[in-house]
Amino acid sequence: MQTILGRVQKAFNLAFDVDPNAITIDTVPEDVKGWDSMGHVTLASSLEQEFDLVFDVQELMDMENVRQILKIIGSKLGQH
């Protein structure tokens, strides 16, 4: 079974064409070329597709780094 981080890495690869292994729990927007406000929308869409989830506006605003993304997805999946 693929971990949440592994699936997040896949979403980053689809959104930004980056090496999935370059994405870690400590990754922040400054680390990823293209992760700006428009890139964030693309990433959110990739994450929603990968996890079959829908994020509300507050969740999208809280996704400031990979650590927060993992926390939000884990919460939505019931994996606190």
C-alpha positions in Angstrom: 0.0 0.0 0.0 1.3 3.4 -1.0 1.8 5.9 1.8 0.1 9.2 1.9 3.5 10.9 1.3 4.0 8.7 -1.7 0.7 9.7 -3.2 1.4 13.3 -2.4 4.7 13.0 -4.2 2.8 11.5 -7.2 0.5 14.5 -7.2 3.5 16.9 -7.1 5.0 15.1 -10.1 1.8 15.5 -12.1 1.4 19.1 -11.1 5.0 20.3 -11.5 6.9 17.6 -13.3 9.3 17.2 -10.5 11.1 14.1 -9.2 8.7 12.6 -6.7 11.7 11.8 -4.4 12.6 15.5 -4.2 9.3 16.1 -2.3 9.7 15.5 1.4 7.7 16.3 4.6 9.9 19.4 4.9 9.2 20.7 1.3 7.9 24.3 1.1 6.7 26.3 -1.9 10.1 28.0 -2.3 11.6 24.5 -3.0 9.4 23.7 -6.0 9.5 25.7 -9.2 6.0 26.7 -10.2 4.5 26.3 -6.7 3.0 29.8 -6.7 -0.7 30.8 -6.4 -1.6 29.4 -9.8 0.5 26.3 -9.2 -1.2 25.8 -5.9 -4.5 25.4 -7.8 -2.9 22.9 -10.1 -1.5 21.0 -7.1 -4.8 21.0 -5.3 -6.5 19.5 -8.4 -3.9 16.8 -8.6 -4.3 16.0 -4.9 -8.1 15.9 -5.2 -7.8 13.5 -8.1 -5.1 11.3 -6.4 -7.1 11.0 -3.1 -10.6 11.3 -4.5 -11.2 14.2 -2.1 -12.6 17.7 -2.3 -10.9 20.5 -0.3 -12.7 23.5 1.1 -11.3 27.0 0.8 -9.8 27.0 4.3 -8.1 23.7 3.7 -6.6 25.0 0.5 -5.4 28.1 2.4 -3.8 26.0 5.1 -1.8 23.9 2.6 1.3 26.1 3.1 3.8 23.2 2.9 3.9 19.4 2.5 3.7 18.8 6.3 0.4 20.7 6.3 -0.8 18.9 3.2 -0.2 15.6 4.8 -1.9 16.7 8.0 -5.0 17.8 6.1 -5.2 14.7 3.9 -4.6 12.4 6.9 -7.4 14.1 8.7 -9.8 13.8 5.8 -8.9 10.1 5.4 -9.4 9.6 9.1 -5.7 9.0 9.8 -5.0 11.5 12.5 
